[in-house]
């Protein structure tokens, strides 16, 4: 049985099933293991993680009377909270307003057309961000005009059809992670800004924060940044220095808005004050930094890394919902979920008929009825001809009844089934 407990109640002999937080917040490359080494226990208790899941069928249980929550209770609460999202009023926030950019074409496009355009933007964006990081490594200033132009292209794509570029950017390889992560977070920030009803200039400011938030990683040795195994305490400290490094790079380069500098410095702060580098708390963290924290973590945990495969998009939102009290601004997280959907594009789901499919597009008016490409029957345990099912269409009797774990099914062409691209082209 899985139970969520406070870290202070973790003892030797317990089977650690999962940390309640992103793997970016601790130096352990694995989460599932029997806790036998006192040094491991001490390291866990020294991190900023407050809770974890233990499996009582594989190790010791908590002492009688110790507070714990079952997985079933947590899942039920999250599903209840998600079901209420459609009825929540929109959130309005304000950000500093930068000078308006040139007017560009943003005519809405269908998903298939935008995917083609988004793929080209991904190729161009990756090249631009690689160049930006290389310049930073050599101590040169960021070309803010070039960065602004890139943000505008990404912003225009998100405005035309938000699901396309956001989803494609998630298909980065582990080797491309550092660069395409910046592109993905930029797109997610623009989508979140639109959900918050920010104006065009403010949305682009949010996109700029997303594009530049991790520039400080240019100062981290690649051997540490791409290490496939467990980081040493010293290496983990080096990685955690990237917000401050990026802040100084951008500050010295000039021509970068203060809000972007703040997002770069404080995107690893947490609502409960356990983040870094300044342990800011609650409203002490700027809105744009709180937005960046959400978008940064979502893309990180849905992406393949040198040491860990990415989680399914829908499962990632479910897990992030568990961390909201400690990690994220709850209202901004609600807006984020609404911006990409409860079942984001690429999510593997099971329908009432027993068929399994992958989400290919969001419905314009409802969070729980996306368009799904079904391709597998659990009743016959066989692949079936792919079929596009619009769950929001009049007369459709199908509904999503469960999220499915891609690791369980290991469909080799899952990404192609929703994107139409056989291989990552960027």
Secondary structure, DSSP 8 states (H G I E B T S, - for coil): -EEEEEGGG--TT-EEEEESS-GGGSS-S---EE---HHHHHHHHTSS--EEEEETTTS----TT---EEHHHHHHHHHHHHHTGGGS----------------------HHHHHHHHHHHHHHHHHHHHHHHHHHHTT----HHHHHHHHHHHHHHHHH-HHHHHHHHTT--TTTHHHHHHHHHHHHHHHHHHHTT--HHHHHHHHHHHHHTTGGGGGS-HHHHT-SS---HHHHHHHTTHHHHHHHHHHHH----HHHHHHHHHTT--TTS--SSS---GGGS-HHHHHHHHHHHHHHHHS-BTTB----HHHHHHHHHHHTTTSS-HHHHHHHHHHH-SS-TT-EEEETTSEEEEEEE--SS-SS--EEEEEEETTTTEEEEEEEEETTSTT----EEEE--HHHH--TTHHHHHH--SS---
